[in-house]
């Protein structure tokens, strides 16, 4: 079991929750974009933990790139 992936999954979930919470409080779109970006990172970490990463490497690369793009969009707001 890879504890690094588990820690990354937990932190991604925490950032998602905080992003949604802050968006609900303030209405600032940057928070929701960053939270959604980390949701995509969390999905990729979960896929690695469950063993799906080996079968869908290309798809997971697209998911991770999508996460980076959402975080970048959030930082541009």
C-alpha positions as CSV (number, residue, x, y, z in Angstrom):
1,X,0.0,0.0,0.0
2,X,1.4,3.4,-1.0
3,X,0.8,5.8,1.8
4,X,1.9,8.8,-0.4
5,X,-1.1,8.2,-2.7
6,X,-3.4,7.9,0.3
7,X,-2.1,11.1,1.8
8,X,-2.5,12.9,-1.6
9,X,-6.1,11.6,-1.9
10,X,-7.0,12.9,1.6
11,X,-5.4,16.3,0.9
12,X,-7.2,16.5,-2.5
13,X,-10.5,15.8,-0.8
14,X,-9.8,18.4,1.9
15,X,-9.0,21.0,-0.7
16,X,-12.1,20.1,-2.6
17,X,-14.3,20.5,0.5
18,X,-12.6,23.8,1.4
19,X,-12.9,25.2,-2.1
20,X,-16.6,24.4,-2.3
21,X,-17.2,25.8,1.2
22,X,-15.3,29.1,0.4
23,X,-17.2,29.4,-2.9
24,X,-20.5,29.0,-1.0
25,X,-19.4,31.7,1.5
26,X,-18.0,34.2,-0.9
27,X,-19.2,33.4,-4.4
28,X,-15.7,33.8,-5.8
29,X,-15.4,31.5,-8.8
30,X,-11.7,30.9,-8.2
31,X,-12.4,28.7,-5.2
32,X,-14.7,26.3,-7.1
33,X,-12.3,26.0,-10.0
34,X,-9.4,25.1,-7.7
35,X,-11.6,22.7,-5.8
36,X,-12.7,21.0,-9.0
37,X,-9.2,20.7,-10.1
38,X,-8.3,18.9,-7.0
39,X,-11.3,16.7,-7.4
40,X,-9.7,15.5,-10.7
41,X,-6.5,14.9,-8.9
42,X,-8.4,12.9,-6.3
43,X,-10.0,10.8,-9.0
44,X,-6.6,9.9,-10.4
45,X,-5.3,9.0,-6.9
46,X,-8.3,6.8,-6.3
47,X,-7.8,5.1,-9.6
48,X,-4.2,4.3,-8.6
49,X,-5.3,2.9,-5.3
50,X,-8.0,0.7,-6.8
51,X,-5.7,-0.6,-9.5
52,X,-7.5,1.0,-12.5
53,X,-4.5,3.2,-13.3
54,X,-2.7,0.5,-15.2
55,X,-5.6,0.0,-17.6
56,X,-6.3,3.7,-18.2
57,X,-3.0,5.5,-18.2
58,X,-3.9,7.8,-21.1
59,X,-7.3,8.7,-19.6
60,X,-5.7,9.4,-16.2
61,X,-3.2,11.7,-18.0
62,X,-6.0,13.6,-19.5
63,X,-7.8,13.8,-16.1
64,X,-4.6,15.1,-14.4
65,X,-4.1,17.7,-17.2
66,X,-7.7,18.7,-16.7
67,X,-7.0,19.2,-13.0
68,X,-4.0,21.4,-13.7
69,X,-6.0,23.5,-16.2
70,X,-8.8,24.0,-13.7
71,X,-6.3,25.1,-11.0
72,X,-4.7,27.5,-13.5
73,X,-8.1,28.9,-14.5
74,X,-8.9,29.4,-10.8
75,X,-5.6,31.2,-10.2
76,X,-6.3,33.5,-13.1
77,X,-9.5,34.8,-11.6
